[in-house]
Amino acid sequence: MKIPDSLKRYGLAKVFDYLDKDPMNNMSKVMDLVNKFAGDTLDRQRAAFDQVINDKDSCWHQLIEKVWTQTDPNVLKTVFNNFFVNANLVGWPKQEECRKKYGCNIPWAILLDPTSACNLHCTGCWAAEYGNKLNLSFDEIDSIITQGKELGIYMYIYTGGEPLVRKKDLIALCEKHNDVAFLSFTNATLIDEAFCQDLLRVGNFIPAISLEGFEEANDSRRGEGIYKKVTDAMALLKSHKLPFGISTCYTSVNYKDITSEEFYDKIMDLGAYFIWFFHYMPVGNDAAPELMPTPEQREEIYHRIRAMRQTKGIFAMDFQNDAEYVGGCIAGGRRYLHINANGDVDPCVFIHYSDSNIREKTLLECLQSPMFMAYHNNQPFNENMLRPCPMLENPEFIEKMVKETGAHSTDPQSPESVEHLTAKTHPYADNWTPTAEKLWNESHPGCAGCTACAGKQ
């Protein structure tokens, strides 16, 4: 018998009340109840969580305890209900139903750019120069979220530009959609006391702060004094018991710093609960391919991040080297998509080719468009989950999909042909393949030709 969503939400809300009385001692009992409500939803992730909460010596157990005891109670409850319950235990089964019903990808999260504007002038970034010319209106964002919830999508992530240029609208959207979990990539320089009070009130907005290393590395690109503003913002969030994390891009220049024990300790001390690592992508006509890590450097990053997971109480995700945990490429609506400030619906925040615009089509129509169906029909792009991307490690796929679907470049500054893009990634793919094969065979012996990971969450 299927449990109605309303009853599932009610039951899990009661679970939180029980858990809150003695969280760490009641956690395992609560997971038993969650498993009954959830059925076979996210079974792999829940199994891993079960193991963590029963190992009191685990750094991950310590992270859970830290989150539960050092987060504002109202924010914690809202995040539990909106992220854990709505976005996962309720939303995921609805997404699965819609995938079968409509025969296309239905994402777990939607990334969208409220604006192309930015208050900084970072070297190599077009946003500040392009200015405040592109914006999704409040009503357009509201419509995207409303359409998404009908498909079971309760996770929305803001990119940009600098999203907090529109922070009044973003808070208003938090208020209107108080059942949704919001996260925003941000340079953090617009986080102040008033904004912290807004975050405490709504409870469903979490910043992911861009940080590219220590002071010298940050300020050389972002401007003198920016590192201090960012760390001051982090200290302010921590003082209000507000959850936040770090977003960082590793390059051939900074990879040692941002995967070092010193960097981990610094951001943990400042209060970060998570860190998301992104591989430098040579996107755009003015990109610098020399910033892409060499195979030796990427292998070092691979080992460093995994080693830190054993000792550091922070959730670290490497979106290029951890594809096995999500079954390969998650773009093209398989687990997420990107909508830019012009309304173009891109398959990925790093792949700016589209055949659809949210101002002309519904969200579902965009997901059923030729470009998104090409993703649906070709994923995973490689059985080796260390080679997940159709642009970086398998560039022949993005070339084929763009040409066959008639997708066009959505770069607002300087449209880039797919041939120009992949001319930068073909050599990278060729160089990385031997190392990727070695690492994959070492960690997954007997897995050659196996597609098991592709079927996992």
Kinemage of the C-alpha trace (Angstrom):
@kinemage 1
@onewidth
@group {chain A} dominant
@subgroup {mainchain}
@vectorlist {calphas} color= white
{ca met a 1} P 0.000 0.000 0.000
{ca lys a 2} L 1.391 3.388 -0.998
{ca ile a 3} L 1.666 5.913 1.841
{ca pro a 4} L 0.152 9.309 0.872
{ca asp a 5} L 2.653 12.186 0.766
{ca ser a 6} L 0.695 14.130 3.388
{ca leu a 7} L 0.823 11.206 5.835
{ca lys a 8} L 4.503 10.628 5.067
{ca arg a 9} L 5.291 14.288 5.813
{ca tyr a 10} L 3.253 14.201 9.028
{ca gly a 11} L 4.886 11.024 10.249
{ca leu a 12} L 8.403 12.216 9.526
{ca ala a 13} L 7.699 15.571 11.220
{ca lys a 14} L 6.840 13.594 14.340
{ca val a 15} L 10.056 11.636 13.862
{ca phe a 16} L 11.988 14.894 14.055
{ca asp a 17} L 10.297 15.862 17.331
{ca tyr a 18} L 11.280 12.516 18.819
{ca leu a 19} L 14.798 12.761 17.463
{ca asp a 20} L 15.295 16.280 18.773
{ca lys a 21} L 14.889 15.157 22.387
{ca asp a 22} L 18.062 13.043 22.314
{ca pro a 23} L 19.394 13.114 18.747
{ca met a 24} L 22.488 10.939 18.806
{ca asn a 25} L 21.001 8.191 20.985
{ca asn a 26} L 17.717 8.122 19.077
{ca met a 27} L 19.205 8.391 15.589
{ca ser a 28} L 19.347 4.654 14.883
{ca lys a 29} L 15.777 4.125 16.112
{ca val a 30} L 14.597 6.986 13.960
{ca met a 31} L 16.276 5.520 10.891
{ca asp a 32} L 14.254 2.343 11.383
{ca leu a 33} L 11.082 4.439 11.193
{ca val a 34} L 12.381 6.396 8.212
{ca asn a 35} L 13.096 3.160 6.372
{ca lys a 36} L 9.470 2.071 6.870
{ca phe a 37} L 8.150 5.357 5.503
{ca ala a 38} L 10.637 5.512 2.647
{ca gly a 39} L 10.292 2.011 1.251
{ca asp a 40} L 13.069 1.432 -1.286
{ca thr a 41} L 13.745 5.154 -1.819
{ca leu a 42} L 17.459 6.098 -1.736
{ca asp a 43} L 18.294 2.723 -0.186
{ca arg a 44} L 22.014 2.988 -0.958
{ca gln a 45} L 22.351 6.365 0.741
{ca arg a 46} L 20.317 5.286 3.756
{ca ala a 47} L 22.460 2.188 4.212
{ca ala a 48} L 25.579 4.361 4.297
{ca phe a 49} L 23.907 6.722 6.778
{ca asp a 50} L 22.905 3.788 9.005
{ca gln a 51} L 26.528 2.689 9.156
{ca val a 52} L 27.760 6.174 10.054
{ca ile a 53} L 25.344 6.845 12.904
{ca asn a 54} L 26.242 3.542 14.545
{ca asp a 55} L 29.979 4.264 14.470
{ca lys a 56} L 30.568 6.854 17.194
{ca asp a 57} L 34.266 7.075 16.355
{ca ser a 58} L 33.570 8.045 12.766
{ca cys a 59} L 34.302 11.639 11.750
{ca trp a 60} L 30.988 11.541 9.871
{ca his a 61} L 29.191 10.652 13.101
{ca gln a 62} L 30.900 13.659 14.665
{ca leu a 63} L 29.723 15.829 11.749
{ca ile a 64} L 26.106 14.755 12.279
{ca glu a 65} L 26.407 15.538 15.973
{ca lys a 66} L 27.917 18.930 15.139
{ca val a 67} L 25.121 19.764 12.708
{ca trp a 68} L 22.470 18.750 15.202
{ca thr a 69} L 23.904 20.599 18.180
{ca gln a 70} L 25.375 23.707 16.520
{ca thr a 71} L 22.574 24.680 14.117
{ca asp a 72} L 19.757 27.043 15.016
{ca pro a 73} L 16.776 24.809 16.025
{ca asn a 74} L 14.263 26.452 13.665
{ca val a 75} L 16.658 26.234 10.735
{ca leu a 76} L 17.529 22.627 11.570
{ca lys a 77} L 13.880 21.575 11.635
{ca thr a 78} L 13.122 23.397 8.390
{ca val a 79} L 16.132 21.868 6.641
{ca phe a 80} L 15.120 18.419 7.934
{ca asn a 81} L 11.587 18.794 6.598
{ca asn a 82} L 12.428 20.458 3.281
{ca phe a 83} L 15.650 18.675 2.324
{ca phe a 84} L 15.492 15.301 4.026
{ca val a 85} L 11.727 14.735 3.815
{ca asn a 86} L 10.417 16.761 0.849
{ca ala a 87} L 13.407 16.754 -1.527
{ca asn a 88} L 14.303 13.127 -0.889
{ca leu a 89} L 11.821 10.850 0.871
{ca val a 90} L 8.741 12.453 -0.710
{ca gly a 91} L 10.189 14.070 -3.831
{ca trp a 92} L 12.308 11.201 -5.120
{ca pro a 93} L 9.462 8.664 -5.530
{ca lys a 94} L 7.370 11.335 -7.297
{ca gln a 95} L 10.284 12.007 -9.656
{ca glu a 96} L 10.531 8.281 -10.401
{ca glu a 97} L 6.824 8.155 -11.196
{ca cys a 98} L 7.158 11.100 -13.560
{ca arg a 99} L 10.222 9.601 -15.262
{ca lys a 100} L 8.178 6.529 -16.124
{ca lys a 101} L 5.044 8.506 -17.020
{ca tyr a 102} L 6.715 11.026 -19.322
{ca gly a 103} L 9.611 8.911 -20.598
{ca cys a 104} L 12.265 11.520 -19.904
{ca asn a 105} L 14.692 12.649 -17.236
{ca ile a 106} L 13.209 14.394 -14.188
{ca pro a 107} L 15.865 16.156 -12.077
{ca trp a 108} L 16.345 16.064 -8.338
{ca ala a 109} L 17.536 19.695 -8.361
{ca ile a 110} L 17.258 22.737 -10.615
{ca leu a 111} L 20.073 25.276 -10.860
{ca leu a 112} L 19.046 28.721 -12.016
{ca asp a 113} L 20.628 32.139 -12.432
{ca pro a 114} L 18.448 34.916 -10.980
{ca thr a 115} L 20.742 37.493 -12.592
{ca ser a 116} L 23.874 37.907 -14.683
{ca ala a 117} L 24.925 40.838 -12.480
{ca cys a 118} L 27.727 40.654 -9.944
{ca asn a 119} L 29.193 43.075 -7.426
{ca leu a 120} L 32.778 41.875 -8.024
{ca his a 121} L 35.101 42.060 -11.011
{ca cys a 122} L 36.948 38.751 -10.804
{ca thr a 123} L 39.653 38.021 -13.340
{ca gly a 124} L 38.381 35.668 -16.022
{ca cys a 125} L 34.687 36.094 -15.191
{ca trp a 126} L 32.337 37.842 -17.611
{ca ala a 127} L 29.456 38.503 -15.184
{ca ala a 128} L 30.476 41.900 -13.801
{ca glu a 129} L 31.398 43.271 -17.223
{ca tyr a 130} L 28.166 42.035 -18.774
{ca gly a 131} L 26.231 43.796 -16.042
{ca asn a 132} L 22.604 43.743 -15.037
{ca lys a 133} L 21.283 43.012 -18.517
{ca leu a 134} L 19.924 39.522 -17.896
{ca asn a 135} L 17.477 38.598 -15.146
{ca leu a 136} L 14.864 35.983 -14.439
{ca ser a 137} L 11.911 37.856 -12.972
{ca phe a 138} L 10.397 36.935 -9.624
{ca asp a 139} L 7.354 35.522 -11.425
{ca glu a 140} L 9.521 33.446 -13.759
{ca ile a 141} L 11.471 31.894 -10.877
{ca asp a 142} L 8.223 31.352 -8.999
{ca ser a 143} L 6.792 29.551 -12.037
{ca ile a 144} L 9.880 27.340 -12.406
{ca ile a 145} L 9.611 26.273 -8.763
{ca thr a 146} L 5.853 25.716 -9.001
{ca gln a 147} L 6.247 23.573 -12.120
{ca gly a 148} L 9.135 21.709 -10.508
{ca lys a 149} L 7.187 20.797 -7.380
{ca glu a 150} L 4.498 19.234 -9.559
{ca leu a 151} L 7.229 16.874 -10.789
{ca gly a 152} L 8.514 16.172 -7.270
{ca ile a 153} L 11.451 18.638 -7.348
{ca tyr a 154} L 12.015 20.353 -3.990
{ca met a 155} L 15.677 21.373 -4.335
{ca tyr a 156} L 16.638 24.678 -6.027
{ca ile a 157} L 20.154 26.032 -6.327
{ca tyr a 158} L 21.016 29.584 -7.357
{ca thr a 159} L 24.057 30.384 -9.485
{ca gly a 160} L 25.010 33.539 -11.338
{ca gly a 161} L 26.293 36.258 -11.590
{ca glu a 162} L 26.023 36.859 -7.884
{ca pro a 163} L 22.596 35.621 -6.734
{ca leu a 164} L 22.568 37.773 -3.596
{ca val a 165} L 22.337 40.878 -5.758
{ca arg a 166} L 18.675 39.738 -5.775
{ca lys a 167} L 18.544 38.712 -2.109
{ca lys a 168} L 15.215 40.428 -1.356
{ca asp a 169} L 13.530 38.425 -4.110
{ca leu a 170} L 15.289 35.237 -3.018
{ca ile a 171} L 14.052 35.616 0.545
{ca ala a 172} L 10.544 36.318 -0.742
{ca leu a 173} L 10.717 33.076 -2.735
{ca cys a 174} L 11.808 31.253 0.432
{ca glu a 175} L 8.708 32.610 2.149
{ca lys a 176} L 6.344 31.688 -0.686
{ca his a 177} L 7.825 28.208 -1.159
{ca asn a 178} L 8.453 27.337 2.463
{ca asp a 179} L 8.372 23.610 1.658
{ca val a 180} L 11.418 23.855 -0.634
{ca ala a 181} L 15.162 23.642 0.119
{ca phe a 182} L 17.210 26.469 -1.412
{ca leu a 183} L 20.990 26.662 -1.747
{ca ser a 184} L 22.958 29.486 -3.315
{ca phe a 185} L 26.473 29.717 -4.652
{ca thr a 186} L 27.726 33.120 -3.521
{ca asn a 187} L 30.877 35.190 -3.142
{ca ala a 188} L 29.538 35.992 0.378
{ca thr a 189} L 30.415 39.689 0.273
{ca leu a 190} L 26.734 40.694 0.510
{ca ile a 191} L 26.038 38.604 3.607
{ca asp a 192} L 25.353 40.947 6.524
{ca glu a 193} L 23.480 41.005 9.831
{ca ala a 194} L 20.118 41.788 8.230
{ca phe a 195} L 20.492 38.900 5.784
{ca cys a 196} L 21.416 36.528 8.607
{ca gln a 197} L 18.216 37.525 10.394
{ca asp a 198} L 16.272 36.737 7.209
{ca leu a 199} L 17.948 33.334 7.001
{ca leu a 200} L 17.044 32.583 10.610
{ca arg a 201} L 13.433 33.541 9.923
{ca val a 202} L 12.862 31.540 6.723
{ca gly a 203} L 15.118 28.609 7.634
{ca asn a 204} L 15.281 27.127 4.115
{ca phe a 205} L 18.220 28.920 2.476
{ca ile a 206} L 21.827 27.712 2.712
{ca pro a 207} L 24.835 29.585 1.245
{ca ala a 208} L 27.615 27.726 -0.586
{ca ile a 209} L 30.502 30.182 -0.420
{ca ser a 210} L 33.083 30.386 -3.192
{ca leu a 211} L 36.609 30.062 -1.850
{ca glu a 212} L 39.622 29.192 -3.983
{ca gly a 213} L 42.284 28.798 -1.346
{ca phe a 214} L 43.926 31.144 1.101
{ca glu a 215} L 44.148 34.922 1.011
{ca glu a 216} L 46.758 35.360 -1.716
{ca ala a 217} L 45.022 33.027 -4.171
{ca asn a 218} L 41.603 34.568 -3.600
{ca asp a 219} L 42.566 38.211 -3.658
{ca ser a 220} L 44.791 37.856 -6.717
{ca arg a 221} L 41.673 36.993 -8.712
{ca arg a 222} L 38.815 38.591 -6.806
{ca gly a 223} L 40.392 41.787 -5.519
{ca glu a 224} L 42.259 43.008 -2.466
{ca gly a 225} L 40.412 42.501 0.793
{ca ile a 226} L 37.839 40.030 -0.552
{ca tyr a 227} L 39.235 37.067 1.399
{ca lys a 228} L 38.728 38.954 4.661
{ca lys a 229} L 35.172 39.890 3.681
{ca val a 230} L 34.424 36.254 2.890
{ca thr a 231} L 35.875 34.876 6.117
{ca asp a 232} L 34.092 37.618 8.094
{ca ala a 233} L 30.822 36.520 6.479
{ca met a 234} L 31.541 32.922 7.435
{ca ala a 235} L 32.208 33.954 11.027
{ca leu a 236} L 28.927 35.895 11.049
{ca leu a 237} L 26.963 32.902 9.805
{ca lys a 238} L 28.603 30.670 12.385
{ca ser a 239} L 27.797 33.108 15.201
{ca his a 240} L 24.117 32.846 14.245
{ca lys a 241} L 24.287 29.039 14.040
{ca leu a 242} L 23.426 29.151 10.346
{ca pro a 243} L 24.516 26.234 8.146
{ca phe a 244} L 26.732 26.904 5.141
{ca gly a 245} L 29.351 25.238 3.011
{ca ile a 246} L 32.189 25.933 0.603
{ca ser a 247} L 32.325 25.693 -3.173
{ca thr a 248} L 35.787 25.527 -4.684
{ca cys a 249} L 37.226 24.904 -8.142
{ca tyr a 250} L 40.482 23.003 -8.396
{ca thr a 251} L 42.984 23.937 -11.061
{ca ser a 252} L 46.554 23.054 -11.942
{ca val a 253} L 47.576 26.038 -9.819
{ca asn a 254} L 45.546 25.802 -6.582
{ca tyr a 255} L 44.808 22.080 -6.169
{ca lys a 256} L 47.393 21.468 -3.444
{ca asp a 257} L 46.114 24.317 -1.271
{ca ile a 258} L 42.408 23.523 -1.402
{ca thr a 259} L 42.882 19.797 -0.756
{ca ser a 260} L 45.345 20.361 2.097
{ca glu a 261} L 44.720 19.524 5.738
{ca glu a 262} L 45.356 23.181 6.566
{ca phe a 263} L 42.560 24.341 4.261
{ca tyr a 264} L 40.129 21.742 5.609
{ca asp a 265} L 40.918 22.768 9.188
{ca lys a 266} L 40.471 26.442 8.318
{ca ile a 267} L 37.011 26.110 6.780
{ca met a 268} L 35.856 23.704 9.498
{ca asp a 269} L 36.996 26.142 12.165
{ca leu a 270} L 35.040 28.885 10.391
{ca gly a 271} L 31.928 26.707 10.588
{ca ala a 272} L 31.501 25.046 7.173
{ca tyr a 273} L 29.479 21.817 7.103
{ca phe a 274} L 30.316 20.794 3.543
{ca ile a 275} L 32.741 21.446 0.704
{ca trp a 276} L 31.973 20.849 -2.956
{ca phe a 277} L 34.930 20.440 -5.309
{ca phe a 278} L 34.573 21.282 -8.994
{ca his a 279} L 37.063 20.518 -11.744
{ca tyr a 280} L 38.113 23.543 -13.816
{ca met a 281} L 36.194 23.459 -17.101
{ca pro a 282} L 37.680 25.250 -20.155
{ca val a 283} L 34.345 26.753 -21.133
{ca gly a 284} L 34.238 29.896 -23.259
{ca asn a 285} L 36.355 31.388 -26.009
{ca asp a 286} L 38.689 32.982 -23.445
{ca ala a 287} L 39.155 29.895 -21.255
{ca ala a 288} L 42.625 28.850 -20.138
{ca pro a 289} L 43.143 25.119 -20.857
{ca glu a 290} L 46.449 25.217 -18.969
{ca leu a 291} L 44.406 25.493 -15.753
{ca met a 292} L 43.037 21.974 -16.236
{ca pro a 293} L 44.825 19.558 -13.883
{ca thr a 294} L 47.247 17.104 -15.424
{ca pro a 295} L 46.454 13.385 -15.003
{ca glu a 296} L 49.036 13.214 -12.210
{ca gln a 297} L 47.477 16.196 -10.441
{ca arg a 298} L 43.932 14.859 -10.780
{ca glu a 299} L 45.028 11.508 -9.393
{ca glu a 300} L 46.579 13.289 -6.426
{ca ile a 301} L 43.316 15.191 -5.875
{ca tyr a 302} L 41.407 11.889 -6.064
{ca his a 303} L 43.527 10.353 -3.288
{ca arg a 304} L 43.687 13.489 -1.123
{ca ile a 305} L 39.933 14.021 -0.912
{ca arg a 306} L 39.287 10.357 -0.145
{ca ala a 307} L 41.927 10.398 2.587
{ca met a 308} L 40.398 13.485 4.187
{ca arg a 309} L 37.006 11.754 4.360
{ca gln a 310} L 38.469 9.326 6.847
{ca thr a 311} L 39.618 11.984 9.299
{ca lys a 312} L 37.763 15.284 8.735
{ca gly a 313} L 34.225 15.929 9.974
{ca ile a 314} L 32.975 17.731 6.868
{ca phe a 315} L 30.952 16.442 3.925
{ca ala a 316} L 33.236 16.599 0.873
{ca met a 317} L 32.002 15.884 -2.639
{ca asp a 318} L 34.229 15.878 -5.718
{ca phe a 319} L 31.840 16.206 -8.642
{ca gln a 320} L 34.285 14.860 -11.204
{ca asn a 321} L 35.902 12.032 -9.268
{ca asp a 322} L 32.845 10.871 -7.283
{ca ala a 323} L 30.551 10.053 -10.188
{ca glu a 324} L 30.307 6.417 -9.112
{ca tyr a 325} L 28.143 7.487 -6.173
{ca val a 326} L 25.542 9.012 -8.495
{ca gly a 327} L 25.842 6.696 -11.473
{ca gly a 328} L 27.848 8.949 -13.804
{ca cys a 329} L 26.877 12.258 -15.380
{ca ile a 330} L 23.950 13.830 -13.511
{ca ala a 331} L 23.288 16.618 -16.047
{ca gly a 332} L 20.664 16.841 -18.782
{ca gly a 333} L 17.929 16.598 -16.170
{ca arg a 334} L 19.004 13.161 -14.962
{ca arg a 335} L 19.589 14.663 -11.538
{ca tyr a 336} L 19.866 18.363 -12.381
{ca leu a 337} L 19.708 20.995 -15.125
{ca his a 338} L 20.608 24.670 -15.413
{ca ile a 339} L 18.501 27.681 -16.414
{ca asn a 340} L 20.473 30.831 -17.161
{ca ala a 341} L 19.363 34.426 -16.600
{ca asn a 342} L 18.161 34.627 -20.200
{ca gly a 343} L 15.823 31.675 -19.644
{ca asp a 344} L 17.899 29.220 -21.701
{ca val a 345} L 17.639 25.694 -20.319
{ca asp a 346} L 21.124 24.171 -20.417
{ca pro a 347} L 21.818 20.499 -19.669
{ca cys a 348} L 24.655 21.511 -17.340
{ca val a 349} L 25.978 24.639 -15.706
{ca phe a 350} L 29.217 24.001 -17.626
{ca ile a 351} L 27.658 23.044 -20.981
{ca his a 352} L 26.103 26.073 -22.614
{ca tyr a 353} L 24.193 24.515 -25.494
{ca ser a 354} L 20.417 24.454 -25.564
{ca asp a 355} L 17.379 24.016 -27.794
{ca ser a 356} L 14.858 25.318 -25.239
{ca asn a 357} L 13.963 28.444 -23.283
{ca ile a 358} L 11.780 28.455 -20.198
{ca arg a 359} L 9.986 31.566 -21.508
{ca glu a 360} L 8.793 29.594 -24.526
{ca lys a 361} L 8.249 26.101 -23.127
{ca thr a 362} L 7.094 24.477 -19.909
{ca leu a 363} L 9.693 22.761 -17.749
{ca leu a 364} L 8.409 19.367 -18.839
{ca glu a 365} L 8.573 20.349 -22.520
{ca cys a 366} L 12.204 21.389 -22.012
{ca leu a 367} L 12.966 18.006 -20.472
{ca gln a 368} L 11.368 16.314 -23.484
{ca ser a 369} L 13.287 18.437 -25.998
{ca pro a 370} L 15.770 16.772 -28.405
{ca met a 371} L 18.843 17.947 -26.457
{ca phe a 372} L 17.589 16.640 -23.134
{ca met a 373} L 16.365 13.390 -24.662
{ca ala a 374} L 19.844 12.950 -26.170
{ca tyr a 375} L 21.213 13.052 -22.620
{ca his a 376} L 18.494 10.675 -21.438
{ca asn a 377} L 19.248 8.166 -24.177
{ca asn a 378} L 23.061 8.275 -23.884
{ca gln a 379} L 23.664 8.262 -20.123
{ca pro a 380} L 25.929 7.001 -18.711
{ca phe a 381} L 28.474 8.280 -21.198
{ca asn a 382} L 31.129 5.864 -19.960
{ca glu a 383} L 31.121 2.697 -17.872
{ca asn a 384} L 34.211 4.013 -16.093
{ca met a 385} L 32.749 6.432 -13.561
{ca leu a 386} L 36.033 8.352 -13.466
{ca arg a 387} L 35.195 9.423 -17.009
{ca pro a 388} L 31.598 10.637 -16.563
{ca cys a 389} L 31.348 13.896 -18.523
{ca pro a 390} L 30.270 14.168 -22.191
{ca met a 391} L 32.400 17.284 -22.571
{ca leu a 392} L 35.548 16.745 -20.507
{ca glu a 393} L 36.229 13.017 -20.758
{ca asn a 394} L 34.001 11.941 -23.666
{ca pro a 395} L 33.882 14.994 -25.956
{ca glu a 396} L 32.652 13.009 -28.935
{ca phe a 397} L 29.270 12.831 -27.176
{ca ile a 398} L 28.709 16.561 -26.746
{ca glu a 399} L 29.758 17.125 -30.360
{ca lys a 400} L 27.272 14.513 -31.562
{ca met a 401} L 24.397 15.699 -29.350
{ca val a 402} L 24.759 19.373 -30.243
{ca lys a 403} L 24.923 18.665 -33.968
{ca glu a 404} L 22.075 16.159 -34.049
{ca thr a 405} L 19.674 18.274 -31.958
{ca gly a 406} L 20.464 21.672 -33.458
{ca ala a 407} L 21.302 23.100 -30.032
{ca his a 408} L 22.914 26.534 -30.037
{ca ser a 409} L 25.460 28.233 -27.776
{ca thr a 410} L 23.834 30.110 -24.901
{ca asp a 411} L 26.946 32.019 -23.843
{ca pro a 412} L 25.678 35.633 -23.677
{ca gln a 413} L 29.068 37.249 -24.106
{ca ser a 414} L 30.808 35.299 -26.847
{ca pro a 415} L 29.048 32.234 -28.316
{ca glu a 416} L 31.430 29.288 -28.574
{ca ser a 417} L 31.143 26.592 -31.193
{ca val a 418} L 31.149 23.039 -29.906
{ca glu a 419} L 34.200 22.315 -32.085
{ca his a 420} L 36.115 25.136 -30.396
{ca leu a 421} L 35.157 23.764 -26.968
{ca thr a 422} L 36.073 20.155 -27.643
{ca ala a 423} L 39.363 21.082 -29.281
{ca lys a 424} L 40.402 21.879 -25.697
{ca thr a 425} L 38.989 18.703 -24.142
{ca his a 426} L 39.954 16.004 -26.649
{ca pro a 427} L 43.650 16.151 -25.613
{ca tyr a 428} L 42.612 16.197 -21.946
{ca ala a 429} L 40.397 13.127 -22.422
{ca asp a 430} L 43.153 11.232 -24.216
{ca asn a 431} L 45.690 12.043 -21.507
{ca trp a 432} L 43.353 11.229 -18.591
{ca thr a 433} L 42.040 7.898 -19.907
{ca pro a 434} L 45.013 5.653 -18.936
{ca thr a 435} L 45.054 7.052 -15.378
{ca ala a 436} L 41.270 6.768 -15.091
{ca glu a 437} L 41.381 3.140 -16.239
{ca lys a 438} L 44.125 2.312 -13.746
{ca leu a 439} L 42.315 3.952 -10.809
{ca trp a 440} L 38.962 2.409 -11.728
{ca asn a 441} L 40.386 -1.086 -12.077
{ca glu a 442} L 42.203 -0.751 -8.755
{ca ser a 443} L 39.081 0.353 -6.884
{ca his a 444} L 36.625 -1.843 -8.805
{ca pro a 445} L 38.382 -5.121 -9.676
{ca gly a 446} L 36.364 -7.240 -12.061
{ca cys a 447} L 34.152 -4.294 -12.977
{ca ala a 448} L 35.219 -3.985 -16.622
{ca gly a 449} L 32.100 -3.836 -18.732
{ca cys a 450} L 29.859 -3.725 -15.658
{ca thr a 451} L 27.039 -1.145 -15.639
{ca ala a 452} L 25.992 -1.617 -12.018
{ca cys a 453} L 27.037 1.856 -10.899
{ca ala a 454} L 24.903 3.450 -13.597
{ca gly a 455} L 21.795 2.040 -11.982
{ca lys a 456} L 22.601 3.421 -8.554
{ca gln a 457} L 21.264 6.657 -7.146
